[in-house]
Amino acid sequence: MMQKHLILFNKKGSPRTSRELTDKIINFRDSYIKTTCALIQDSAELRVDGETFLKNGSRILSSFGMTRGGPFRDKDQTEATLKRCWQETGPLIIKIKQTLIWSGKSRERLLLDIDRTSFESVTNDIWNVMKEMLPFTIGATSYGLVGASKLLFSILPEIALPIDNDMWLKVFQTVDFGDVIRWMASDIRQWEEVTGERLNELDPTGRLSTLPSVYNVMAMAARAY
């Protein structure tokens, strides 16, 4: 089961303080924060021809060191794989993005502010997109979950979470991306209710502006708890 008390809450069930979370952001590697900021800015809207997906997908894969092998082992292979992936998943991704935009909610807090019906619909659609992505992101030593989650975050940073192997195995302990998104939303909501703080406001630089982008820093830290 996913370990809520190891992300925004400690083992005793007490919420981590906003100072503790802010310190983790300040001390986190600058390359991640710069890349994430650029992805958030460039994914405000998606081009239907897939250009945004290719640009942001290439950027996040390179930033997280995923272009050293597997289906994204070099520039040409990465571009070819991303193009095939977009051909298969693009229409549903565009549908998801339109739903998020049409909700009228700010991207920063959309994860919590979107109405429940739309949230469930989008979450189910994202999980379906991930399953369609897996044949393109799977490698000889990977089931493709890491690559797929990072690609989804690169274009849907309002609601998706980029998850590495240790986070899948040690923190969330599930392969259902929809359940991860639901858990993240619940965890953040509970933490904000208890502390009276807003998680998306904890980055003093303002570069990590969406809830998932901030939550990811804490989820990565949870690998060591």
N, C-alpha and C positions, 0 to 999 in steps of 0.2 A: 504494500500500500504506500501511497505517497506520504512523505514525512513533512507535514505542515510545520511542526514545532522545530524543524531544523532550518527553516528559511526565514520567515518573519517573526517567528516565536522561538524561544529556547526550549530546552528539554523539559523545563518545569511548566511550560505553557505561558510564560510571561512574554509580552511583546518586546522585541528588540527596540532599543531607543532610536529615535530619529538621528541622534548624534552618532550612534554606532553605525547606522546605515549610511549616513553622509560621509563618515570617515572611510568606509569601504569604497565608496564612489571616488572620493578624492585620491585614494591610494591605488585605484585600479589602473590598469595599463592604458596609457593615453591613446594608443593606436586603436583599441577597441572603441573608445568613446568617440574618437574622430570619425571612424568608419560608420558607427551607428548613427551619429548625427547626420552624416551625408546621406545615409540610406533613408532616414526619416524624411529629410527634406526632398529628396528626389522621388519618393514614392507617394507624394501627396495625391498624384493622379497617375494612372497607368496608361501607356500608349497601347492601343489595340494591336499594333503590329509586333508587339513583344520587345521593343527596344528597351523599355524600362526594365523588364525582367532580365534581359541579357546583360545590361549594364550593371544593375544592382547585384544580380546573381554572381557575375564574375568578380565583382568587388568583394563580396562577403566571403566567397570561397577562397580567394587569394589571401584575404586578411586573416582567415582562420587556418591557413596552412593546408588547405584541402586540394591544392593544385600540384601536389608532389607525386600523386599516384592515383590509381583507380579511374573512375569515369571522367575525372576532371584533371588528368595528369599533365596536360599542357594547354596552351592557349587555344590551339585549333580544336583539340578534343573537347575542351570546355565549351567553346562556342557551338560546336556541332551538337553536343549533348543538350545544352540549354535550348537550342532551337527545336529539337525534337520534343523536349519536355513541354515547351510552350505550345507547340502544335496540339499536344494532347490535353493540356490542362488550362490553356489560356482562356477559353470561353467561361469556364466556371470561376476562374480567378477574377475575371472582369466582373462577373455577376456579384461576387463577394464584395469587391471594391465598391461597386455601385450601391450596394445595400448599406455599406458603412458611410458613404458620402451622403446618401439620401436620408440617413438617420438624423442629420443636422447636428450631431454631437461633435464636440471638439475631439480631435485625434488624440490629444493627451490623455483624456479620461474616458474615451469611448468604451473601453473594456468593461467599465462599470456602469456607464450612463446609458448605453443602448438598451432599448426595451427588451424584456425577457424573451419574447417570441423571436425577435430578430437575432438576439444573441444565440439562442439555440439553433436557429436555422443556419447562421453563419458558422458556428462551431462545427456543426455536422458537415457543412460543405467543405470546410478547411480539412477536416479529417478525410473526407472523400478525395480531395485534391492530393493530399499526402499519399494516399494509397495508390493513386494514379502516377505519382512521381517516382515511387520506389523502383520500378523497373529501370529507370534512368539514373538513379542515384546509388543503386546497389553496387557494391564492389566485391572483390575476392575475399576481403576480410571485414566487410561491413554490410549490414542489412539495409543500408540506405537511409535510416531514420535521421541521422545527423545531418547529412546533406540536404534532405528534404525539408527539415525544420528550419535550417538556415536560409534556404531559398525562400520559404514562405515568410520568414521574418523580414527578409530584404525588401519585400514588396507590400507586406501587411504588418508593419511594426506596431500598428494600433492594437493588434489582438493576438498575433502569433509570437512564439518564443523560440529562440535558437538554442537547441539542446545538444550538448556533446555527449560522448559515450558514457562518461562517469555520471552525468546528470540523469541519463536514461536509466542506468543500472542502479545507482546508489541513492538518488534523491527521489525520482518519480516512480521508478519500479513498475513501469507500464509501457506498452507500445502504442496505446491509444492517445493520439495527439489531442483529440477532443476532450478527453478526461483531464489532460494536463492543463488545457485552457480553462476548463471549469474550475479546477483546483486552484489555479493561479488567481482567478477572479474572486473566488471565495476567500482565499488566504488574504489577499489585499483588502477586501471589504472588511473582514474581521479585524485586521490590524488597524485600519483607519478608524473603525468604530471605537476600538479600545483606546487608541492614542489621541484621537482628534486631529491627527496629522494627515496630509495628503502625500501619498508616496511619490507622485510624479513631480513634486516640488522639492525633492531632497537633493538634487544635483545643483550645487551652488553655481555651476557654470551655465546651467540651463540647456546643455547639449543633449542630455538624456531626458527627453521630454515626454515620451509615452510611458504608460504604466509597465508594459512588458519590457521595455529597454532598461528601466530601473530594476525591475524584479529580477531580470537575468543576472545582474551583478550579485544579488543576494543568493540566487539559486546556485551560481557557480561557487560562491563561498561555502555553501552548504555541503559541498562534496567533501570537505574536510571535517565536518562536525561528526 
